[in-house]
Amino acid sequence: MDSIDGRIALLREIVSCAHNLYFSEYDADDFTPIYNNAPHESAVYFLLSMDIINESLVNPNESLLGNVKLGKPIVQANTLGMTWICDLELRESVPYKIHVIGPAFTDDFSVRNIEQKLDERNLSVRVKSEFMDFINQLPVISTVRFYEYGLMLHYCLSGEKIGISDFSYPEFTEKRVSEHTEKPKPVSHGTFLAEQRMLRFIQEGNLQYKKEMDKLISFGDIGKLADKDSLRQAKNSVIVFVTLCSRAAIAGGLPPEIALSLSDRYIQSAESSESVSSLTEISRAMRDDYIHRVFKLKTDSGISPKMRQACDYISLHPEGKLDIHALAQRLGYSDYYFTKKFKREVGTTVNEFAMKQRIQRAKELLNEKNLSVSDVSERLGFSSPSHFGDMFRKATGQSPGEYRMSFN
């Protein structure tokens, strides 16, 4: 049972005790089918491919292959509301197979909606009837349980234990996923205790939150906040999350004007987002930002109120060039005294601190597809896009374009 094949076989048997869930395997080079335990394996392949590969099902077009090779499980949904989890098997560090669990529904599904979508494919009556028979046999599984099977699959393939937050959610076409293919959501509506536990991490500035945050995903769901629009549902979820986090940060000691200004900024970024994957990034960045700010506030006892005020001002005004003279005057200091005092208390120069805030803001702006890299550079006051690119790469190890592609 030490081999990958043996572990996967055991996983199939374990899952089959609870759900009639299908497993399949595909060649990592060209996505040709290798194994499928579904009674209609061609249907599984067609349904998985319908929103990824063009209608000939031969030439990949921005296909699953490139996304699954990111090295973590991906969640793929089609416009019929079905969901799969896909992961990569490596042999001697070389992509060997793509393993797929599904399809399954993670919410109630509309038979009428599925029939309409199949009609768009111009299928014959016989083929459409066969598809509908197959679809009606598919399981409806809670999202958390389905994702837990994905965690098990990844462990079988790599021996690596990860969390649900490590999943990625690529969007392969410009089509909006139907109302049934929403961002991952837990089994039941969010509970008060789970919500309080999550917000306590922020209020305490607890930097050990990441492992615990994955556990919290399984406690509850925010509920349905938009009808028949998965992107709107995700945006509303982020807005609610931002609002809760900002209040928890205030309770943790972050000045209300800082917390609420940050809240406004993250909500604006969410509204400008055009994909669920970028919303996930915004949500994580916002959560991390609040927790680190509260942590810094609680631990930086050596920073005077005026230097804290300077840090807050710089972090809230990352766009455009920082006027150190105006900031020093605002605090009642000379330029020389202010810069020396800032370096002594904060541990970095004013310009270095300001650059860090500009890079953080750049990450947020790169989530917005309507802004080009040049637009972001100009908005943040860099002398040129190339200078912006150099500074961004120095801080993150990626170019702005590479960063944007990593989650869009």
CORHULIN-V463126 format. One line per field, one symbol per residue. burial: 1 if it has 16 or more other C-alpha atoms within 10 Angstrom, else 0. A space follows every 10 residues. Layout:
burial = ???
//
This chain:
burial = 0000001100 1100000001 1111111100 1010010100 1011101111 1110000001 0011101110 1111111111 1111111111 0000101111 1111111010 0001000100 0000000100 1000100111 1111011011 1111111000 0111001111 1100001111 1111111001 0001100111 1111100000 0010001111 1100000011 1111111110 1111111111 1111000111 0110011011 0111111111 1110111111 1111101000 0010001101 1101110110 1101001100 0000000110 1100110011 0011111111 1111111100 0011011111 1100100110 1110000111 00110011
//
